[in-house]
Amino acid sequence: MKPADPSSPPVRRLGLGDVPHCLDLAQDRSWPREERKWRLLLENGEGFGIDAPDGGGLAGTVVLTRYGRTAAAVGMMLVASRYNGQGLGRRLMNHVLAEVGDATLFLCATEYGRPLYEKLGFETVGVVEAWVGRFDAGDGPHGGSSPQRKHSRLAEPGRDLAALCALDIEVFGADRSRLLARLFAFAEQVRVVERDGEITGYGAAWRSGDKLFVGPVVAEDDETARALVTDLAGGADVRIRIDLHHHHHQELTSWIAGRGVAQASTTSFMVHGGRALPGDRSRLVASFMSALG
Ligand SMILES: CC(C)(COP(=O)(O)OP(=O)(O)OC[C@H]1O[C@@H](n2cnc3c(N)ncnc32)[C@H](O)[C@@H]1OP(=O)(O)O)[C@@H](O)C(=O)NCCC(=O)NCCS
């Protein structure tokens, strides 16, 4: 392991005042400037950064999101291209690893990040695929207005938040309630599907840049997932993006491809230290966003 360069600025906690520099750093790596996303992540979680020694904003960032005491996700790992390969990414991730202690830490890795994460003890346990395109609700048996398909309804925080969190903790295996409480203000819509008065699935759609993101989506079966996605994305006047967990591959992805949405990229879902993932991930259809695991 390379010793940290003593002349390099320390890792420091990021606040909302750093958002403009985070956006500049993202742009430097050809990532979109997603202000709403950074604000949510920094308000809800803990951002860490290294100031650029040349005075030009931030040289690196990472965001840690804790789910109770047992699990945490890490994302927004970025190092300015001019500081590439100088150990900043390793320093930032080591900082996060020290912060999380014993909690199970997971992330979605791009092909650029994966070699670094492997060196630091992360193992690939799955795949998350980003699907992007104009969603055509259609009028087949699973389409927009068909009476044969399941339907969702708009969720209301007062009425549904507690039940939604109870379902989510079974599926995600860690406490996302703080984040889910924010979801109602952050998202354009949060919807639920019920069976006999019990919530069996929920999903949200939120805007960032020129896209409508559909996620998280939790559903007891594909039919419930299709109902949520159709009702969330059906009226969208822009391209949607949905980050699908790979175990939902065949049926759901061929359905979504048939709705005009195409696979855009793939990330590796990685867990630190060979830990088993908590929860019942078979019902986890889509991520909230890749930085949140
Ligand atoms: C991925 C990224 C954060 C790495 O940051 P970095 O500061 O360049 O990484 P480091 O210099 O700390 O590298 C740490 C180790 O990983 C290795 N490594 C980093 N990127 C690598 C690559 N693409 N291929 C092989 N090894 C790589 C380095 O050799 C180094 O090993 P060493 O410490 O044993 O010598 C940076 O390249 C980046 O911002 N990329 C674009 C955005 C992105 O994709 N982020 C990841 C999101 S999951």
The ligand as a Tripos MOL2 file, in Angstrom:
@<TRIPOS>MOLECULE
LIG
   48    50     1     0     0
SMALL
NO_CHARGES

@<TRIPOS>ATOM
      1 C1        -12.3210    4.7380  -10.2550 C.3       1 LIG1
      2 C2        -11.5760    5.9460   -9.7120 C.3       1 LIG1
      3 C3        -12.3830    6.5580   -8.5790 C.3       1 LIG1
      4 C4        -10.2150    5.4540   -9.1810 C.3       1 LIG1
      5 O1         -9.5800    6.5280   -8.5120 O.3       1 LIG1
      6 P1         -7.9900    6.6900   -8.4740 P.3       1 LIG1
      7 O2         -7.6640    7.7630   -7.4980 O.co2     1 LIG1
      8 O3         -7.4930    6.8340   -9.8490 O.co2     1 LIG1
      9 O4         -7.5670    5.2650   -7.9050 O.3       1 LIG1
     10 P2         -6.2250    4.9690   -7.0840 P.3       1 LIG1
     11 O5         -5.0920    5.7250   -7.6810 O.co2     1 LIG1
     12 O6         -6.5100    5.1820   -5.6340 O.co2     1 LIG1
     13 O7         -6.0910    3.4340   -7.3810 O.3       1 LIG1
     14 C5         -6.1720    2.4760   -6.3480 C.3       1 LIG1
     15 C6         -5.7300    1.1500   -6.8700 C.3       1 LIG1
     16 O8         -6.6510    0.6560   -7.8550 O.3       1 LIG1
     17 C7         -5.9560    0.4120   -9.0630 C.3       1 LIG1
     18 N1         -6.7890    0.8630  -10.1580 N.ar      1 LIG1
     19 C8         -7.5250    1.9970  -10.2190 C.ar      1 LIG1
     20 N2         -8.1880    2.0660  -11.3930 N.ar      1 LIG1
     21 C9         -7.8200    0.9510  -12.0800 C.ar      1 LIG1
     22 C10        -8.1510    0.4390  -13.3700 C.ar      1 LIG1
     23 N3         -9.0040    1.0910  -14.1870 N.pl3     1 LIG1
     24 N4         -7.6120   -0.7280  -13.7390 N.ar      1 LIG1
     25 C11        -6.7630   -1.4110  -12.9270 C.ar      1 LIG1
     26 N5         -6.4160   -0.9740  -11.7020 N.ar      1 LIG1
     27 C12        -6.9290    0.1770  -11.2900 C.ar      1 LIG1
     28 C13        -4.6950    1.2050   -9.0120 C.3       1 LIG1
     29 O9         -3.6710    0.6160   -9.7520 O.3       1 LIG1
     30 C14        -4.3830    1.2380   -7.5400 C.3       1 LIG1
     31 O10        -3.6960    0.0980   -7.1220 O.3       1 LIG1
     32 P3         -2.4740    0.2100   -6.0690 P.3       1 LIG1
     33 O11        -2.9260    1.1530   -4.9800 O.co2     1 LIG1
     34 O12        -2.2860   -1.1860   -5.6120 O.co2     1 LIG1
     35 O13        -1.3510    0.7730   -6.8550 O.co2     1 LIG1
     36 C15       -11.3330    7.0070  -10.8230 C.3       1 LIG1
     37 O14       -10.6730    6.3960  -11.8910 O.3       1 LIG1
     38 C16       -12.6050    7.6580  -11.3530 C.2       1 LIG1
     39 O15       -13.1090    8.6310  -10.8080 O.2       1 LIG1
     40 N6        -13.1500    7.1170  -12.4800 N.am      1 LIG1
     41 C17       -14.3300    7.6680  -13.1400 C.3       1 LIG1
     42 C18       -15.5830    7.5920  -12.2930 C.3       1 LIG1
     43 C19       -15.9300    6.1660  -11.9070 C.2       1 LIG1
     44 O16       -16.1370    5.2960  -12.7310 O.2       1 LIG1
     45 N7        -15.9850    5.9540  -10.5750 N.am      1 LIG1
     46 C20       -16.2740    4.6490  -10.0180 C.3       1 LIG1
     47 C21       -17.7020    4.5120   -9.7800 C.3       1 LIG1
     48 S1        -18.0890    2.8920   -9.1880 S.3       1 LIG1
@<TRIPOS>BOND
     1     1     2 1
     2     2     3 1
     3     2     4 1
     4     2    36 1
     5     4     5 1
     6     5     6 1
     7     6     7 2
     8     6     8 1
     9     6     9 1
    10     9    10 1
    11    10    11 2
    12    10    12 1
    13    10    13 1
    14    13    14 1
    15    14    15 1
    16    15    16 1
    17    15    30 1
    18    16    17 1
    19    17    18 1
    20    17    28 1
    21    18    19 ar
    22    18    27 ar
    23    19    20 ar
    24    20    21 ar
    25    21    22 ar
    26    21    27 ar
    27    22    23 1
    28    22    24 ar
    29    24    25 ar
    30    25    26 ar
    31    26    27 ar
    32    28    29 1
    33    28    30 1
    34    30    31 1
    35    31    32 1
    36    32    33 2
    37    32    34 1
    38    32    35 1
    39    36    37 1
    40    36    38 1
    41    38    39 2
    42    38    40 1
    43    40    41 1
    44    41    42 1
    45    42    43 1
    46    43    44 2
    47    43    45 1
    48    45    46 1
    49    46    47 1
    50    47    48 1
@<TRIPOS>SUBSTRUCTURE
     1 LIG1         1 GROUP 0 **** ****
